[in-house]
Amino acid sequence: MASKTTLIGFRLRKQRGLMGYSIRQAAQQIGVAPIRLSHWERDMRKPSIENLVKLAVLYRVMVDELCFELRQEMVQAMEGRFRKSNNEYIKKIKEKPR
């Protein structure tokens, strides 16, 4: 079974809490019934893509952050790895004789 932090409902609830919204307030902002948002947060149902986008805008996060467990350190490490590999590639191109 997936850990609690890998479930979308956990991340929805966490982001709502960080923004200081009650279920009722958040549901009203995106135009759904509070019970529907409650079901999403308890992983009883999954929100549509349209509603995920609305929630991401409301919570000021990327949709990916609501769907996947992204850690800032992991993103930075991947970015650094790509940047490093690109720099090495550019150096090799510059070193080649013409």
PAROVEX-658151 format. One record per residue (C-alpha): residue number from 0; residue in three letters; chain; z, x, y. Coordinates in pm, 1 decimal. Layout:
N
<r><seq>NUM</seq><type>ALA</type><mol>A</mol><c3>Z</c3><c1>X</c1><c2>Y</c2></r>
...
This chain:
98
<r><seq>0</seq><type>MET</type><mol>A</mol><c3>0.0</c3><c1>0.0</c1><c2>0.0</c2></r>
<r><seq>1</seq><type>ALA</type><mol>A</mol><c3>-73.1</c3><c1>115.7</c1><c2>353.5</c2></r>
<r><seq>2</seq><type>SER</type><mol>A</mol><c3>214.3</c3><c1>241.8</c1><c2>560.9</c2></r>
<r><seq>3</seq><type>LYS</type><mol>A</mol><c3>340.4</c3><c1>21.1</c1><c2>839.5</c2></r>
<r><seq>4</seq><type>THR</type><mol>A</mol><c3>188.4</c3><c1>237.2</c1><c2>1113.3</c2></r>
<r><seq>5</seq><type>THR</type><mol>A</mol><c3>-159.7</c3><c1>211.7</c1><c2>960.9</c2></r>
<r><seq>6</seq><type>LEU</type><mol>A</mol><c3>-165.5</c3><c1>-166.8</c1><c2>991.9</c2></r>
<r><seq>7</seq><type>ILE</type><mol>A</mol><c3>-343.8</c3><c1>-313.4</c1><c2>1292.2</c2></r>
<r><seq>8</seq><type>GLY</type><mol>A</mol><c3>-64.8</c3><c1>-565.8</c1><c2>1353.9</c2></r>
<r><seq>9</seq><type>PHE</type><mol>A</mol><c3>186.8</c3><c1>-287.1</c1><c2>1403.6</c2></r>
<r><seq>10</seq><type>ARG</type><mol>A</mol><c3>-34.2</c3><c1>-123.2</c1><c2>1666.5</c2></r>
<r><seq>11</seq><type>LEU</type><mol>A</mol><c3>-98.6</c3><c1>-455.3</c1><c2>1842.4</c2></r>
<r><seq>12</seq><type>ARG</type><mol>A</mol><c3>274.1</c3><c1>-527.6</c1><c2>1859.8</c2></r>
<r><seq>13</seq><type>LYS</type><mol>A</mol><c3>350.3</c3><c1>-173.1</c1><c2>1975.1</c2></r>
<r><seq>14</seq><type>GLN</type><mol>A</mol><c3>93.4</c3><c1>-181.9</c1><c2>2256.5</c2></r>
<r><seq>15</seq><type>ARG</type><mol>A</mol><c3>210.4</c3><c1>-525.1</c1><c2>2371.1</c2></r>
<r><seq>16</seq><type>GLY</type><mol>A</mol><c3>566.1</c3><c1>-395.1</c1><c2>2385.7</c2></r>
<r><seq>17</seq><type>LEU</type><mol>A</mol><c3>461.8</c3><c1>-84.0</c1><c2>2576.9</c2></r>
<r><seq>18</seq><type>MET</type><mol>A</mol><c3>291.7</c3><c1>-303.2</c1><c2>2837.1</c2></r>
<r><seq>19</seq><type>GLY</type><mol>A</mol><c3>596.5</c3><c1>-531.9</c1><c2>2861.9</c2></r>
<r><seq>20</seq><type>TYR</type><mol>A</mol><c3>418.4</c3><c1>-853.7</c1><c2>2767.3</c2></r>
<r><seq>21</seq><type>SER</type><mol>A</mol><c3>572.9</c3><c1>-1132.8</c1><c2>2563.9</c2></r>
<r><seq>22</seq><type>ILE</type><mol>A</mol><c3>353.0</c3><c1>-1286.2</c1><c2>2294.5</c2></r>
<r><seq>23</seq><type>ARG</type><mol>A</mol><c3>307.2</c3><c1>-1589.9</c1><c2>2514.7</c2></r>
<r><seq>24</seq><type>GLN</type><mol>A</mol><c3>201.6</c3><c1>-1383.0</c1><c2>2818.5</c2></r>
<r><seq>25</seq><type>ALA</type><mol>A</mol><c3>-43.4</c3><c1>-1165.7</c1><c2>2624.1</c2></r>
<r><seq>26</seq><type>ALA</type><mol>A</mol><c3>-196.1</c3><c1>-1465.4</c1><c2>2447.0</c2></r>
<r><seq>27</seq><type>GLN</type><mol>A</mol><c3>-242.3</c3><c1>-1646.9</c1><c2>2775.6</c2></r>
<r><seq>28</seq><type>GLN</type><mol>A</mol><c3>-411.6</c3><c1>-1341.9</c1><c2>2930.8</c2></r>
<r><seq>29</seq><type>ILE</type><mol>A</mol><c3>-675.3</c3><c1>-1324.5</c1><c2>2655.8</c2></r>
<r><seq>30</seq><type>GLY</type><mol>A</mol><c3>-712.7</c3><c1>-1699.5</c1><c2>2613.4</c2></r>
<r><seq>31</seq><type>VAL</type><mol>A</mol><c3>-570.2</c3><c1>-1761.1</c1><c2>2265.1</c2></r>
<r><seq>32</seq><type>ALA</type><mol>A</mol><c3>-273.4</c3><c1>-1954.3</c1><c2>2131.1</c2></r>
<r><seq>33</seq><type>PRO</type><mol>A</mol><c3>49.3</c3><c1>-1752.0</c1><c2>2096.7</c2></r>
<r><seq>34</seq><type>ILE</type><mol>A</mol><c3>65.5</c3><c1>-1837.5</c1><c2>1725.5</c2></r>
<r><seq>35</seq><type>ARG</type><mol>A</mol><c3>-274.4</c3><c1>-1673.7</c1><c2>1676.8</c2></r>
<r><seq>36</seq><type>LEU</type><mol>A</mol><c3>-155.9</c3><c1>-1349.3</c1><c2>1839.2</c2></r>
<r><seq>37</seq><type>SER</type><mol>A</mol><c3>158.9</c3><c1>-1369.2</c1><c2>1629.8</c2></r>
<r><seq>38</seq><type>HIS</type><mol>A</mol><c3>-52.3</c3><c1>-1394.8</c1><c2>1313.1</c2></r>
<r><seq>39</seq><type>TRP</type><mol>A</mol><c3>-251.6</c3><c1>-1087.3</c1><c2>1416.7</c2></r>
<r><seq>40</seq><type>GLU</type><mol>A</mol><c3>64.0</c3><c1>-888.5</c1><c2>1485.2</c2></r>
<r><seq>41</seq><type>ARG</type><mol>A</mol><c3>211.4</c3><c1>-982.9</c1><c2>1148.3</c2></r>
<r><seq>42</seq><type>ASP</type><mol>A</mol><c3>-116.6</c3><c1>-897.5</c1><c2>968.9</c2></r>
<r><seq>43</seq><type>MET</type><mol>A</mol><c3>-153.1</c3><c1>-1252.7</c1><c2>843.5</c2></r>
<r><seq>44</seq><type>ARG</type><mol>A</mol><c3>-500.0</c3><c1>-1267.3</c1><c2>1002.3</c2></r>
<r><seq>45</seq><type>LYS</type><mol>A</mol><c3>-732.7</c3><c1>-1021.3</c1><c2>1171.2</c2></r>
<r><seq>46</seq><type>PRO</type><mol>A</mol><c3>-859.6</c3><c1>-1064.3</c1><c2>1528.1</c2></r>
<r><seq>47</seq><type>SER</type><mol>A</mol><c3>-1233.0</c3><c1>-1090.1</c1><c2>1594.1</c2></r>
<r><seq>48</seq><type>ILE</type><mol>A</mol><c3>-1411.9</c3><c1>-800.6</c1><c2>1760.9</c2></r>
<r><seq>49</seq><type>GLU</type><mol>A</mol><c3>-1429.3</c3><c1>-1005.1</c1><c2>2080.2</c2></r>
<r><seq>50</seq><type>ASN</type><mol>A</mol><c3>-1052.6</c3><c1>-1055.1</c1><c2>2078.6</c2></r>
<r><seq>51</seq><type>LEU</type><mol>A</mol><c3>-991.9</c3><c1>-689.2</c1><c2>1995.0</c2></r>
<r><seq>52</seq><type>VAL</type><mol>A</mol><c3>-1192.2</c3><c1>-593.3</c1><c2>2303.1</c2></r>
<r><seq>53</seq><type>LYS</type><mol>A</mol><c3>-990.1</c3><c1>-836.0</c1><c2>2516.0</c2></r>
<r><seq>54</seq><type>LEU</type><mol>A</mol><c3>-665.1</c3><c1>-691.8</c1><c2>2381.0</c2></r>
<r><seq>55</seq><type>ALA</type><mol>A</mol><c3>-782.6</c3><c1>-335.3</c1><c2>2439.4</c2></r>
<r><seq>56</seq><type>VAL</type><mol>A</mol><c3>-865.5</c3><c1>-418.3</c1><c2>2800.9</c2></r>
<r><seq>57</seq><type>LEU</type><mol>A</mol><c3>-532.7</c3><c1>-597.2</c1><c2>2847.7</c2></r>
<r><seq>58</seq><type>TYR</type><mol>A</mol><c3>-334.4</c3><c1>-311.0</c1><c2>2693.3</c2></r>
<r><seq>59</seq><type>ARG</type><mol>A</mol><c3>-550.3</c3><c1>-45.3</c1><c2>2863.4</c2></r>
<r><seq>60</seq><type>VAL</type><mol>A</mol><c3>-641.6</c3><c1>136.1</c1><c2>2542.6</c2></r>
<r><seq>61</seq><type>MET</type><mol>A</mol><c3>-959.1</c3><c1>196.5</c1><c2>2344.7</c2></r>
<r><seq>62</seq><type>VAL</type><mol>A</mol><c3>-1046.1</c3><c1>-46.1</c1><c2>2067.1</c2></r>
<r><seq>63</seq><type>ASP</type><mol>A</mol><c3>-1029.7</c3><c1>251.9</c1><c2>1829.5</c2></r>
<r><seq>64</seq><type>GLU</type><mol>A</mol><c3>-662.8</c3><c1>299.7</c1><c2>1916.6</c2></r>
<r><seq>65</seq><type>LEU</type><mol>A</mol><c3>-591.2</c3><c1>-55.4</c1><c2>1804.3</c2></r>
<r><seq>66</seq><type>CYS</type><mol>A</mol><c3>-796.4</c3><c1>-26.2</c1><c2>1485.2</c2></r>
<r><seq>67</seq><type>PHE</type><mol>A</mol><c3>-713.2</c3><c1>323.8</c1><c2>1368.6</c2></r>
<r><seq>68</seq><type>GLU</type><mol>A</mol><c3>-413.9</c3><c1>551.5</c1><c2>1376.2</c2></r>
<r><seq>69</seq><type>LEU</type><mol>A</mol><c3>-525.9</c3><c1>805.7</c1><c2>1631.2</c2></r>
<r><seq>70</seq><type>ARG</type><mol>A</mol><c3>-293.5</c3><c1>1078.9</c1><c2>1738.5</c2></r>
<r><seq>71</seq><type>GLN</type><mol>A</mol><c3>-363.8</c3><c1>1265.8</c1><c2>2058.8</c2></r>
<r><seq>72</seq><type>GLU</type><mol>A</mol><c3>-301.0</c3><c1>1602.3</c1><c2>1890.4</c2></r>
<r><seq>73</seq><type>MET</type><mol>A</mol><c3>-557.5</c3><c1>1520.5</c1><c2>1621.7</c2></r>
<r><seq>74</seq><type>VAL</type><mol>A</mol><c3>-818.8</c3><c1>1422.5</c1><c2>1878.9</c2></r>
<r><seq>75</seq><type>GLN</type><mol>A</mol><c3>-756.5</c3><c1>1739.4</c1><c2>2079.5</c2></r>
<r><seq>76</seq><type>ALA</type><mol>A</mol><c3>-776.5</c3><c1>1955.4</c1><c2>1768.2</c2></r>
<r><seq>77</seq><type>MET</type><mol>A</mol><c3>-1107.8</c3><c1>1800.2</c1><c2>1669.5</c2></r>
<r><seq>78</seq><type>GLU</type><mol>A</mol><c3>-1241.4</c3><c1>1836.6</c1><c2>2022.4</c2></r>
<r><seq>79</seq><type>GLY</type><mol>A</mol><c3>-1139.6</c3><c1>2201.7</c1><c2>2030.1</c2></r>
<r><seq>80</seq><type>ARG</type><mol>A</mol><c3>-1305.1</c3><c1>2264.7</c1><c2>1695.0</c2></r>
<r><seq>81</seq><type>PHE</type><mol>A</mol><c3>-1632.0</c3><c1>2110.2</c1><c2>1812.9</c2></r>
<r><seq>82</seq><type>ARG</type><mol>A</mol><c3>-1617.9</c3><c1>2296.7</c1><c2>2141.7</c2></r>
<r><seq>83</seq><type>LYS</type><mol>A</mol><c3>-1549.6</c3><c1>2625.2</c1><c2>1957.9</c2></r>
<r><seq>84</seq><type>SER</type><mol>A</mol><c3>-1836.4</c3><c1>2574.1</c1><c2>1714.2</c2></r>
<r><seq>85</seq><type>ASN</type><mol>A</mol><c3>-2073.4</c3><c1>2488.7</c1><c2>2000.1</c2></r>
<r><seq>86</seq><type>ASN</type><mol>A</mol><c3>-1968.8</c3><c1>2798.7</c1><c2>2194.3</c2></r>
<r><seq>87</seq><type>GLU</type><mol>A</mol><c3>-2028.7</c3><c1>3019.8</c1><c2>1890.5</c2></r>
<r><seq>88</seq><type>TYR</type><mol>A</mol><c3>-2369.4</c3><c1>2861.9</c1><c2>1840.1</c2></r>
<r><seq>89</seq><type>ILE</type><mol>A</mol><c3>-2463.4</c3><c1>2920.2</c1><c2>2204.2</c2></r>
<r><seq>90</seq><type>LYS</type><mol>A</mol><c3>-2350.6</c3><c1>3284.7</c1><c2>2180.5</c2></r>
<r><seq>91</seq><type>LYS</type><mol>A</mol><c3>-2569.9</c3><c1>3337.6</c1><c2>1872.4</c2></r>
<r><seq>92</seq><type>ILE</type><mol>A</mol><c3>-2868.9</c3><c1>3191.1</c1><c2>2051.4</c2></r>
<r><seq>93</seq><type>LYS</type><mol>A</mol><c3>-2814.4</c3><c1>3418.0</c1><c2>2351.7</c2></r>
<r><seq>94</seq><type>GLU</type><mol>A</mol><c3>-2776.6</c3><c1>3726.1</c1><c2>2130.0</c2></r>
<r><seq>95</seq><type>LYS</type><mol>A</mol><c3>-3109.8</c3><c1>3676.0</c1><c2>1952.5</c2></r>
<r><seq>96</seq><type>PRO</type><mol>A</mol><c3>-3385.4</c3><c1>3902.4</c1><c2>2083.3</c2></r>
<r><seq>97</seq><type>ARG</type><mol>A</mol><c3>-3687.2</c3><c1>3730.2</c1><c2>2229.8</c2></r>
